[in-house]
Structures are given as C-alpha cells and as structure tokens.
Amino acid sequence: MKIMILNGPNINMLGTREPEIYGSLTLDDIIHDLTEYAKTLGVELVTFQSNVEGEIVTAIQKAKNDCAGIVINPAAYTHTSVAIRDAIAAVGLPCVEVHLSNIHNREEFRKNSLTAPVCIGQIAGFGANSYKLGLKGLFDFIKSA
Ligand code: DQA
C-alpha cells in the first residue's frame, strides 16, 4: 500500500521556523522517522512538499493513480484554499489532515479549516507525532474499508 505524505508552504522551514511552536525537527527528520514507522505497517510513502498551491492540487490529483490515501498538512492553505479542498473532494481518496500545532488554541484565523470537512479526520497539536497518528488512523481506516 502506498500513502502520500503531502506538506504545504513553509513546512520546508521546520527546524528553524518558530521552534517554540513547531519544534526543532526538520521535515527530513520527520519524513525519515515516518518512513521507518510506515515500514512496520507495510506501507510505502510517497512524499511531496510545495510552497505553491497549484502544485499541491496537482499532487493530490496524481495521488489518485497510485496511492490509497493522503496524509496532508496543508499548512497556511488549510485556512484559505478552496482549490485544495476541491482537489481532495474530487479525487475521493481518504485523507487525514494533520498539524504540528493545535490550530484550535492559537489565533482565531487558524481555527477554521477549509480542508478538514473533506477529510476523514484531523489530528493537531502533537508535534511530529501528529503525522504518525494520522498515518495510523488512515491506515486503519483503509484496512477496514
Ligand atoms: C500548521 C498550522 C498552520 O496554521 C500554519 O500556517 C502552518 C503549520 C501546523 O502544522 O501546525 O504553516 O499547519
């Protein structure tokens, strides 16, 4: 089973970006650890990060060809992107939205997610562990579908 791990804008800055909020691990650290965890589930990861909205839309569309589901951290686009929301709805793949921080206890504008309503669930606030929890939730969902 292949699962896409999709990250949005500024997630490539992890490690140095507001570490008091997002932690000190880099995206490479997180993907490395997640890949090891995925192996224990028998899952192969397809990973992609972009700062460009349209590239994320295209990645979601392409995932339809070979992935069973998507773990997505749309980052700031969570709160603004109708295009990413529509892409998730269009492909019909099960998606889990993840966030390092708890978007619900931060600024007001972060509390609303345009993408969560088209996902099977959302995990926020567990730092890098949000990705593992999201992957496990998605894996179990796909297995039991
Ligand atoms: C984030 C939360 C978003 O509000 C923010 O714009 C990000 C990161 C998180 O993982 O906590 O870039 O998605």
Backbone and ligand atoms as CSV (ligand in chain L), in Angstrom:
chain,resi,resn,atom,element,x,y,z
A,1,MET,N,N,0.842,-1.199,0.000
A,1,MET,CA,C,0.000,0.000,0.000
A,1,MET,C,C,0.879,1.253,0.000
A,2,LYS,N,N,0.535,2.193,-0.898
A,2,LYS,CA,C,1.263,3.472,-0.930
A,2,LYS,C,C,0.378,4.570,-0.332
A,3,ILE,N,N,0.981,5.398,0.491
A,3,ILE,CA,C,0.269,6.546,1.051
A,3,ILE,C,C,1.095,7.799,0.787
A,4,MET,N,N,0.398,8.855,0.341
A,4,MET,CA,C,1.101,10.126,0.093
A,4,MET,C,C,1.150,10.964,1.360
A,5,ILE,N,N,2.337,11.524,1.626
A,5,ILE,CA,C,2.517,12.478,2.724
A,5,ILE,C,C,2.758,13.829,2.071
A,6,LEU,N,N,1.782,14.714,2.211
A,6,LEU,CA,C,1.791,15.972,1.472
A,6,LEU,C,C,1.904,17.152,2.436
A,7,ASN,N,N,2.886,18.017,2.179
A,7,ASN,CA,C,3.105,19.170,3.057
A,7,ASN,C,C,3.070,20.467,2.278
A,8,GLY,N,N,2.433,21.466,2.885
A,8,GLY,CA,C,2.262,22.766,2.252
A,8,GLY,C,C,3.339,23.776,2.612
A,9,PRO,N,N,3.023,25.058,2.411
A,9,PRO,CA,C,4.015,26.126,2.487
A,9,PRO,C,C,4.685,26.276,3.846
A,10,ASN,N,N,5.979,26.529,3.774
A,10,ASN,CA,C,6.833,26.803,4.947
A,10,ASN,C,C,7.147,25.578,5.801
A,11,ILE,N,N,6.587,24.431,5.432
A,11,ILE,CA,C,6.918,23.224,6.195
A,11,ILE,C,C,8.364,22.808,5.895
A,12,ASN,N,N,8.887,23.259,4.747
A,12,ASN,CA,C,10.316,23.038,4.447
A,12,ASN,C,C,11.238,23.850,5.363
A,13,MET,N,N,10.660,24.776,6.123
A,13,MET,CA,C,11.452,25.614,7.038
A,13,MET,C,C,11.517,25.027,8.458
A,14,LEU,N,N,10.852,23.886,8.662
A,14,LEU,CA,C,10.861,23.304,10.011
A,14,LEU,C,C,12.290,23.086,10.482
A,15,GLY,N,N,12.476,23.232,11.768
A,15,GLY,CA,C,13.818,23.110,12.343
A,15,GLY,C,C,14.291,24.472,12.813
A,16,THR,N,N,14.088,25.470,11.934
A,16,THR,CA,C,14.459,26.849,12.305
A,16,THR,C,C,13.230,27.749,12.415
A,17,ARG,N,N,12.104,27.303,11.872
A,17,ARG,CA,C,10.901,28.126,11.850
A,17,ARG,C,C,10.171,28.066,13.198
A,18,GLU,N,N,10.091,29.195,13.895
A,18,GLU,CA,C,9.343,29.281,15.154
A,18,GLU,C,C,9.390,27.964,15.942
A,19,PRO,N,N,10.583,27.546,16.362
A,19,PRO,CA,C,10.713,26.234,17.009
A,19,PRO,C,C,9.889,26.088,18.288
A,20,GLU,N,N,9.571,27.233,18.924
A,20,GLU,CA,C,8.748,27.166,20.140
A,20,GLU,C,C,7.325,26.707,19.815
A,21,ILE,N,N,6.927,26.855,18.543
A,21,ILE,CA,C,5.587,26.397,18.118
A,21,ILE,C,C,5.685,25.059,17.389
A,22,TYR,N,N,6.667,24.960,16.487
A,22,TYR,CA,C,6.703,23.802,15.589
A,22,TYR,C,C,7.764,22.758,15.921
A,23,GLY,N,N,8.568,23.023,16.965
A,23,GLY,CA,C,9.579,22.055,17.358
A,23,GLY,C,C,10.882,22.232,16.592
A,24,SER,N,N,11.856,21.390,16.898
A,24,SER,CA,C,13.196,21.570,16.324
A,24,SER,C,C,13.529,20.550,15.237
A,25,LEU,N,N,12.627,19.612,14.973
A,25,LEU,CA,C,12.885,18.636,13.913
A,25,LEU,C,C,12.701,19.266,12.541
A,26,THR,N,N,13.536,18.848,11.594
A,26,THR,CA,C,13.358,19.297,10.208
A,26,THR,C,C,12.330,18.396,9.522
A,27,LEU,N,N,11.880,18.832,8.344
A,27,LEU,CA,C,10.948,17.986,7.583
A,27,LEU,C,C,11.626,16.662,7.227
A,28,ASP,N,N,12.912,16.709,6.889
A,28,ASP,CA,C,13.640,15.471,6.576
A,28,ASP,C,C,13.645,14.525,7.780
A,29,ASP,N,N,13.865,15.074,8.984
A,29,ASP,CA,C,13.823,14.249,10.208
A,29,ASP,C,C,12.456,13.554,10.335
A,30,ILE,N,N,11.410,14.358,10.133
A,30,ILE,CA,C,10.046,13.827,10.308
A,30,ILE,C,C,9.763,12.738,9.272
A,31,ILE,N,N,10.150,12.998,8.023
A,31,ILE,CA,C,9.891,12.016,6.953
A,31,ILE,C,C,10.709,10.737,7.187
A,32,HIS,N,N,11.939,10.907,7.644
A,32,HIS,CA,C,12.788,9.745,7.912
A,32,HIS,C,C,12.139,8.839,8.966
A,33,ASP,N,N,11.734,9.443,10.069
A,33,ASP,CA,C,11.108,8.718,11.171
A,33,ASP,C,C,9.781,8.073,10.727
A,34,LEU,N,N,9.021,8.841,9.945
A,34,LEU,CA,C,7.717,8.359,9.464
A,34,LEU,C,C,7.889,7.183,8.501
A,35,THR,N,N,8.941,7.234,7.702
A,35,THR,CA,C,9.217,6.150,6.753
A,35,THR,C,C,9.522,4.854,7.499
A,36,GLU,N,N,10.296,4.965,8.585
A,36,GLU,CA,C,10.599,3.785,9.412
A,36,GLU,C,C,9.310,3.223,10.011
A,37,TYR,N,N,8.469,4.130,10.516
A,37,TYR,CA,C,7.198,3.700,11.106
A,37,TYR,C,C,6.295,3.051,10.045
A,38,ALA,N,N,6.260,3.665,8.862
A,38,ALA,CA,C,5.417,3.138,7.783
A,38,ALA,C,C,5.817,1.707,7.424
A,39,LYS,N,N,7.131,1.439,7.462
A,39,LYS,CA,C,7.615,0.080,7.144
A,39,LYS,C,C,7.006,-0.952,8.079
A,40,THR,N,N,6.840,-0.587,9.346
A,40,THR,CA,C,6.269,-1.539,10.318
A,40,THR,C,C,4.806,-1.854,9.988
A,41,LEU,N,N,4.171,-0.954,9.212
A,41,LEU,CA,C,2.780,-1.176,8.792
A,41,LEU,C,C,2.716,-1.829,7.409
A,42,GLY,N,N,3.884,-1.953,6.771
A,42,GLY,CA,C,3.915,-2.461,5.400
A,42,GLY,C,C,3.468,-1.413,4.392
A,43,VAL,N,N,3.665,-0.149,4.744
A,43,VAL,CA,C,3.230,0.957,3.882
A,43,VAL,C,C,4.445,1.626,3.249
A,44,GLU,N,N,4.313,1.977,1.965
A,44,GLU,CA,C,5.346,2.757,1.281
A,44,GLU,C,C,4.869,4.205,1.187
A,45,LEU,N,N,5.745,5.137,1.532
A,45,LEU,CA,C,5.350,6.546,1.494
A,45,LEU,C,C,5.785,7.209,0.192
A,46,VAL,N,N,4.910,8.077,-0.310
A,46,VAL,CA,C,5.238,8.960,-1.426
A,46,VAL,C,C,5.190,10.361,-0.824
A,47,THR,N,N,6.315,11.080,-0.813
A,47,THR,CA,C,6.342,12.357,-0.086
A,47,THR,C,C,6.495,13.540,-1.041
A,48,PHE,N,N,5.828,14.638,-0.685
A,48,PHE,CA,C,5.915,15.847,-1.507
A,48,PHE,C,C,5.652,17.056,-0.632
A,49,GLN,N,N,6.455,18.098,-0.829
A,49,GLN,CA,C,6.223,19.386,-0.167
A,49,GLN,C,C,6.282,20.478,-1.211
A,50,SER,N,N,5.376,21.450,-1.105
A,50,SER,CA,C,5.443,22.591,-2.015
A,50,SER,C,C,4.939,23.843,-1.319
A,51,ASN,N,N,5.505,24.961,-1.744
A,51,ASN,CA,C,5.026,26.262,-1.269
A,51,ASN,C,C,3.988,26.844,-2.220
A,52,VAL,N,N,3.651,26.082,-3.255
A,52,VAL,CA,C,2.796,26.579,-4.342
A,52,VAL,C,C,1.459,25.826,-4.336
A,53,GLU,N,N,0.388,26.569,-4.222
A,53,GLU,CA,C,-0.945,25.966,-4.098
A,53,GLU,C,C,-1.270,25.005,-5.248
A,54,GLY,N,N,-1.020,25.469,-6.488
A,54,GLY,CA,C,-1.358,24.646,-7.646
A,54,GLY,C,C,-0.576,23.336,-7.707
A,55,GLU,N,N,0.664,23.375,-7.219
A,55,GLU,CA,C,1.459,22.134,-7.199
A,55,GLU,C,C,0.879,21.125,-6.215
A,56,ILE,N,N,0.309,21.640,-5.145
A,56,ILE,CA,C,-0.320,20.740,-4.166
A,56,ILE,C,C,-1.587,20.126,-4.768
A,57,VAL,N,N,-2.339,20.955,-5.496
A,57,VAL,CA,C,-3.543,20.458,-6.192
A,57,VAL,C,C,-3.143,19.346,-7.174
A,58,THR,N,N,-2.089,19.582,-7.936
A,58,THR,CA,C,-1.641,18.578,-8.913
A,58,THR,C,C,-1.180,17.298,-8.220
A,59,ALA,N,N,-0.477,17.433,-7.098
A,59,ALA,CA,C,-0.017,16.247,-6.356
A,59,ALA,C,C,-1.213,15.425,-5.868
A,60,ILE,N,N,-2.252,16.097,-5.413
A,60,ILE,CA,C,-3.461,15.385,-4.954
A,60,ILE,C,C,-4.090,14.633,-6.129
A,61,GLN,N,N,-4.169,15.298,-7.266
A,61,GLN,CA,C,-4.755,14.635,-8.451
A,61,GLN,C,C,-3.928,13.419,-8.864
A,62,LYS,N,N,-2.592,13.545,-8.815
A,62,LYS,CA,C,-1.717,12.432,-9.213
A,62,LYS,C,C,-1.787,11.278,-8.228
A,63,ALA,N,N,-2.026,11.581,-6.954
A,63,ALA,CA,C,-2.099,10.530,-5.926
A,63,ALA,C,C,-3.169,9.501,-6.276
A,64,LYS,N,N,-4.175,9.963,-6.977
A,64,LYS,CA,C,-5.284,9.083,-7.390
A,64,LYS,C,C,-4.764,7.875,-8.184
A,65,ASN,N,N,-3.655,8.067,-8.920
A,65,ASN,CA,C,-3.118,6.995,-9.772
A,65,ASN,C,C,-2.543,5.827,-8.986
A,66,ASP,N,N,-1.880,6.118,-7.861
A,66,ASP,CA,C,-1.161,5.014,-7.204
A,66,ASP,C,C,-1.194,5.018,-5.676
A,67,CYS,N,N,-1.908,5.932,-5.061
A,67,CYS,CA,C,-1.928,5.962,-3.588
A,67,CYS,C,C,-3.308,5.592,-3.058
A,68,ALA,N,N,-3.293,4.938,-1.888
A,68,ALA,CA,C,-4.561,4.514,-1.275
A,68,ALA,C,C,-5.149,5.615,-0.400
A,69,GLY,N,N,-4.341,6.625,-0.091
A,69,GLY,CA,C,-4.830,7.723,0.745
A,69,GLY,C,C,-3.752,8.776,0.910
A,70,ILE,N,N,-4.121,9.863,1.580
A,70,ILE,CA,C,-3.216,11.006,1.734
A,70,ILE,C,C,-3.226,11.496,3.178
A,71,VAL,N,N,-2.021,11.703,3.726
A,71,VAL,CA,C,-1.873,12.461,4.974
A,71,VAL,C,C,-1.407,13.840,4.550
A,72,ILE,N,N,-2.178,14.859,4.869
A,72,ILE,CA,C,-1.852,16.203,4.378
A,72,ILE,C,C,-1.745,17.213,5.517
A,73,ASN,N,N,-0.653,17.967,5.485
A,73,ASN,CA,C,-0.559,19.178,6.299
A,73,ASN,C,C,-0.588,20.338,5.313
A,74,PRO,N,N,-1.773,20.908,5.094
A,74,PRO,CA,C,-1.865,21.986,4.099
A,74,PRO,C,C,-1.252,23.295,4.593
A,75,ALA,N,N,-0.781,23.306,5.861
A,75,ALA,CA,C,-0.155,24.494,6.460
A,75,ALA,C,C,-1.098,25.694,6.318
A,76,ALA,N,N,-0.589,26.861,5.901
A,76,ALA,CA,C,-1.441,28.062,5.856
A,76,ALA,C,C,-2.616,27.905,4.892
A,77,TYR,N,N,-2.464,27.048,3.876
A,77,TYR,CA,C,-3.565,26.849,2.928
A,77,TYR,C,C,-4.779,26.170,3.570
A,78,THR,N,N,-4.558,25.562,4.727
A,78,THR,CA,C,-5.676,24.994,5.491
A,78,THR,C,C,-6.808,26.011,5.620
A,79,HIS,N,N,-6.385,27.253,5.859
A,79,HIS,CA,C,-7.347,28.287,6.245
A,79,HIS,C,C,-7.860,29.109,5.063
A,80,THR,N,N,-7.324,28.835,3.878
A,80,THR,CA,C,-7.658,29.705,2.729
A,80,THR,C,C,-8.014,28.977,1.437
A,81,SER,N,N,-7.620,27.713,1.290
A,81,SER,CA,C,-7.609,27.140,-0.062
A,81,SER,C,C,-8.855,26.330,-0.441
A,82,VAL,N,N,-9.705,26.972,-1.217
A,82,VAL,CA,C,-10.844,26.256,-1.803
A,82,VAL,C,C,-10.325,25.253,-2.839
A,83,ALA,N,N,-9.223,25.606,-3.529
A,83,ALA,CA,C,-8.676,24.732,-4.586
A,83,ALA,C,C,-8.188,23.397,-4.009
A,84,ILE,N,N,-7.517,23.449,-2.864
A,84,ILE,CA,C,-7.030,22.197,-2.253
A,84,ILE,C,C,-8.209,21.394,-1.703
A,85,ARG,N,N,-9.133,22.072,-1.098
A,85,ARG,CA,C,-10.347,21.381,-0.631
A,85,ARG,C,C,-11.054,20.674,-1.793
A,86,ASP,N,N,-11.231,21.392,-2.907
A,86,ASP,CA,C,-11.926,20.812,-4.061
A,86,ASP,C,C,-11.156,19.631,-4.646
A,87,ALA,N,N,-9.816,19.715,-4.630
A,87,ALA,CA,C,-9.000,18.609,-5.161
A,87,ALA,C,C,-9.192,17.358,-4.312
A,88,ILE,N,N,-9.191,17.524,-2.994
A,88,ILE,CA,C,-9.396,16.365,-2.097
A,88,ILE,C,C,-10.768,15.747,-2.359
A,89,ALA,N,N,-11.773,16.608,-2.478
A,89,ALA,CA,C,-13.129,16.101,-2.745
A,89,ALA,C,C,-13.198,15.432,-4.119
A,90,ALA,N,N,-12.482,15.987,-5.096
A,90,ALA,CA,C,-12.557,15.477,-6.470
A,90,ALA,C,C,-11.957,14.083,-6.600
A,91,VAL,N,N,-10.818,13.837,-5.931
A,91,VAL,CA,C,-10.172,12.533,-6.119
A,91,VAL,C,C,-10.858,11.437,-5.298
A,92,GLY,N,N,-11.508,11.837,-4.239
A,92,GLY,CA,C,-12.254,10.851,-3.439
A,92,GLY,C,C,-11.385,9.906,-2.634
A,93,LEU,N,N,-10.076,10.183,-2.535
A,93,LEU,CA,C,-9.203,9.344,-1.694
A,93,LEU,C,C,-9.406,9.723,-0.226
A,94,PRO,N,N,-9.316,8.739,0.687
A,94,PRO,CA,C,-9.380,9.119,2.095
A,94,PRO,C,C,-8.161,9.956,2.478
A,95,CYS,N,N,-8.430,11.067,3.159
A,95,CYS,CA,C,-7.348,11.989,3.569
A,95,CYS,C,C,-7.450,12.245,5.063
A,96,VAL,N,N,-6.310,12.375,5.695
A,96,VAL,CA,C,-6.269,12.824,7.093
A,96,VAL,C,C,-5.478,14.124,7.129
A,97,GLU,N,N,-6.069,15.135,7.759
A,97,GLU,CA,C,-5.384,16.431,7.898
A,97,GLU,C,C,-4.598,16.436,9.200
A,98,VAL,N,N,-3.341,16.825,9.110
A,98,VAL,CA,C,-2.519,16.875,10.325
A,98,VAL,C,C,-1.886,18.252,10.486
A,99,HIS,N,N,-1.672,18.613,11.752
A,99,HIS,CA,C,-0.959,19.844,12.087
A,99,HIS,C,C,-0.034,19.572,13.256
A,100,LEU,N,N,1.143,20.169,13.196
A,100,LEU,CA,C,2.076,20.060,14.320
A,100,LEU,C,C,1.501,20.757,15.549
A,101,SER,N,N,1.002,21.967,15.335
A,101,SER,CA,C,0.461,22.756,16.449
A,101,SER,C,C,-1.035,22.503,16.583
A,102,ASN,N,N,-1.571,22.890,17.731
A,102,ASN,CA,C,-3.019,22.801,17.923
A,102,ASN,C,C,-3.640,24.079,17.367
A,103,ILE,N,N,-4.152,23.980,16.135
A,103,ILE,CA,C,-4.655,25.185,15.464
A,103,ILE,C,C,-5.866,25.767,16.188
A,104,HIS,N,N,-6.443,24.998,17.091
A,104,HIS,CA,C,-7.652,25.468,17.787
A,104,HIS,C,C,-7.350,26.293,19.028
A,105,ASN,N,N,-6.105,26.296,19.478
A,105,ASN,CA,C,-5.790,27.149,20.635
A,105,ASN,C,C,-4.812,28.260,20.266
A,106,ARG,N,N,-4.815,28.635,18.982
A,106,ARG,CA,C,-3.944,29.712,18.504
A,106,ARG,C,C,-4.804,30.900,18.038
A,107,GLU,N,N,-4.323,31.643,17.040
A,107,GLU,CA,C,-5.091,32.804,16.573
A,107,GLU,C,C,-6.444,32.347,16.004
A,108,GLU,N,N,-7.419,33.267,16.038
A,108,GLU,CA,C,-8.769,32.966,15.543
A,108,GLU,C,C,-8.736,32.455,14.100
A,109,PHE,N,N,-7.904,33.095,13.255
A,109,PHE,CA,C,-7.940,32.744,11.827
A,109,PHE,C,C,-7.460,31.329,11.558
A,110,ARG,N,N,-6.756,30.720,12.529
A,110,ARG,CA,C,-6.275,29.347,12.322
A,110,ARG,C,C,-7.321,28.297,12.712
A,111,LYS,N,N,-8.364,28.743,13.411
A,111,LYS,CA,C,-9.335,27.762,13.932
A,111,LYS,C,C,-10.186,27.162,12.829
A,112,ASN,N,N,-10.338,27.915,11.729
A,112,ASN,CA,C,-11.175,27.398,10.651
A,112,ASN,C,C,-10.320,26.660,9.621
A,113,SER,N,N,-10.733,25.447,9.314
A,113,SER,CA,C,-10.072,24.679,8.257
A,113,SER,C,C,-11.044,24.478,7.107
A,114,LEU,N,N,-10.646,24.907,5.913
A,114,LEU,CA,C,-11.480,24.661,4.731
A,114,LEU,C,C,-11.334,23.222,4.266
A,115,THR,N,N,-10.218,22.602,4.636
A,115,THR,CA,C,-9.923,21.260,4.131
A,115,THR,C,C,-10.441,20.128,5.033
A,116,ALA,N,N,-10.525,20.379,6.335
A,116,ALA,CA,C,-10.940,19.303,7.249
A,116,ALA,C,C,-12.303,18.680,6.903
A,117,PRO,N,N,-13.290,19.479,6.442
A,117,PRO,CA,C,-14.597,18.868,6.146
A,117,PRO,C,C,-14.572,17.825,5.030
A,118,VAL,N,N,-13.533,17.839,4.184
A,118,VAL,CA,C,-13.467,16.810,3.130
A,118,VAL,C,C,-12.444,15.721,3.486
A,119,CYS,N,N,-11.948,15.764,4.734
A,119,CYS,CA,C,-11.036,14.723,5.223
A,119,CYS,C,C,-11.804,13.774,6.140
A,120,ILE,N,N,-11.235,12.580,6.362
A,120,ILE,CA,C,-11.923,11.666,7.285
A,120,ILE,C,C,-11.697,12.090,8.726
A,121,GLY,N,N,-10.631,12.857,8.974
A,121,GLY,CA,C,-10.390,13.358,10.319
A,121,GLY,C,C,-9.228,14.318,10.340
A,122,GLN,N,N,-9.028,14.919,11.516
A,122,GLN,CA,C,-7.957,15.896,11.695
A,122,GLN,C,C,-7.209,15.590,12.988
A,123,ILE,N,N,-5.887,15.679,12.925
A,123,ILE,CA,C,-5.060,15.496,14.126
A,123,ILE,C,C,-4.173,16.720,14.263
A,124,ALA,N,N,-4.236,17.381,15.411
A,124,ALA,CA,C,-3.495,18.632,15.585
A,124,ALA,C,C,-2.965,18.728,17.005
A,125,GLY,N,N,-1.726,19.194,17.105
A,125,GLY,CA,C,-1.210,19.540,18.426
A,125,GLY,C,C,-0.199,18.582,19.012
A,126,PHE,N,N,0.169,17.542,18.263
A,126,PHE,CA,C,1.088,16.534,18.809
A,126,PHE,C,C,2.490,16.635,18.217
A,127,GLY,N,N,2.804,17.784,17.635
A,127,GLY,CA,C,4.123,17.940,17.028
A,127,GLY,C,C,4.310,16.926,15.907
A,128,ALA,N,N,5.542,16.439,15.763
A,128,ALA,CA,C,5.830,15.475,14.694
A,128,ALA,C,C,4.984,14.210,14.840
A,129,ASN,N,N,4.592,13.900,16.057
A,129,ASN,CA,C,3.776,12.707,16.288
A,129,ASN,C,C,2.408,12.790,15.594
A,130,SER,N,N,1.952,14.011,15.272
A,130,SER,CA,C,0.675,14.150,14.550
A,130,SER,C,C,0.715,13.363,13.239
A,131,TYR,N,N,1.879,13.344,12.581
A,131,TYR,CA,C,1.990,12.620,11.306
A,131,TYR,C,C,1.842,11.116,11.514
A,132,LYS,N,N,2.476,10.593,12.589
A,132,LYS,CA,C,2.383,9.145,12.866
A,132,LYS,C,C,0.954,8.766,13.215
A,133,LEU,N,N,0.332,9.589,14.057
A,133,LEU,CA,C,-1.049,9.310,14.455
A,133,LEU,C,C,-1.969,9.378,13.243
A,134,GLY,N,N,-1.708,10.362,12.373
A,134,GLY,CA,C,-2.516,10.499,11.159
A,134,GLY,C,C,-2.341,9.316,10.230
A,135,LEU,N,N,-1.102,8.864,10.080
A,135,LEU,CA,C,-0.813,7.724,9.215
A,135,LEU,C,C,-1.490,6.463,9.745
A,136,LYS,N,N,-1.397,6.251,11.058
A,136,LYS,CA,C,-2.021,5.053,11.640
A,136,LYS,C,C,-3.542,5.104,11.492
A,137,GLY,N,N,-4.111,6.274,11.725
A,137,GLY,CA,C,-5.568,6.417,11.578
A,137,GLY,C,C,-6.008,6.142,10.152
A,138,LEU,N,N,-5.249,6.679,9.201
A,138,LEU,CA,C,-5.585,6.477,7.785
A,138,LEU,C,C,-5.409,5.014,7.393
A,139,PHE,N,N,-4.313,4.412,7.834
A,139,PHE,CA,C,-4.028,3.007,7.535
A,139,PHE,C,C,-5.169,2.114,8.052
A,140,ASP,N,N,-5.559,2.317,9.300
A,140,ASP,CA,C,-6.644,1.507,9.881
A,140,ASP,C,C,-7.953,1.726,9.123
A,141,PHE,N,N,-8.209,2.978,8.744
A,141,PHE,CA,C,-9.440,3.304,8.005
A,141,PHE,C,C,-9.460,2.556,6.672
A,142,ILE,N,N,-8.335,2.589,5.951
A,142,ILE,CA,C,-8.272,1.935,4.628
A,142,ILE,C,C,-8.414,0.418,4.781
A,143,LYS,N,N,-7.746,-0.147,5.796
A,143,LYS,CA,C,-7.807,-1.599,6.026
A,143,LYS,C,C,-9.223,-2.067,6.329
A,144,SER,N,N,-9.959,-1.224,7.038
A,144,SER,CA,C,-11.306,-1.660,7.460
A,144,SER,C,C,-12.388,-1.248,6.463
A,145,ALA,N,N,-11.979,-0.555,5.387
A,145,ALA,CA,C,-12.986,-0.072,4.417
A,145,ALA,C,C,-13.486,-1.214,3.534
L,1,DQA,C1,C,0.392,24.287,10.670
L,1,DQA,C2,C,-0.595,25.292,11.265
L,1,DQA,C3,C,-0.944,26.380,10.252
L,1,DQA,O1,O,-1.858,27.319,10.810
L,1,DQA,C4,C,0.312,27.125,9.825
L,1,DQA,O2,O,0.007,28.074,8.826
L,1,DQA,C5,C,1.404,26.210,9.385
L,1,DQA,C6,C,1.634,24.978,10.131
L,1,DQA,C7,C,0.845,23.226,11.699
L,1,DQA,O3,O,1.330,22.189,11.269
L,1,DQA,O4,O,0.735,23.444,12.910
L,1,DQA,O5,O,2.170,26.526,8.484
L,1,DQA,O6,O,-0.260,23.597,9.602
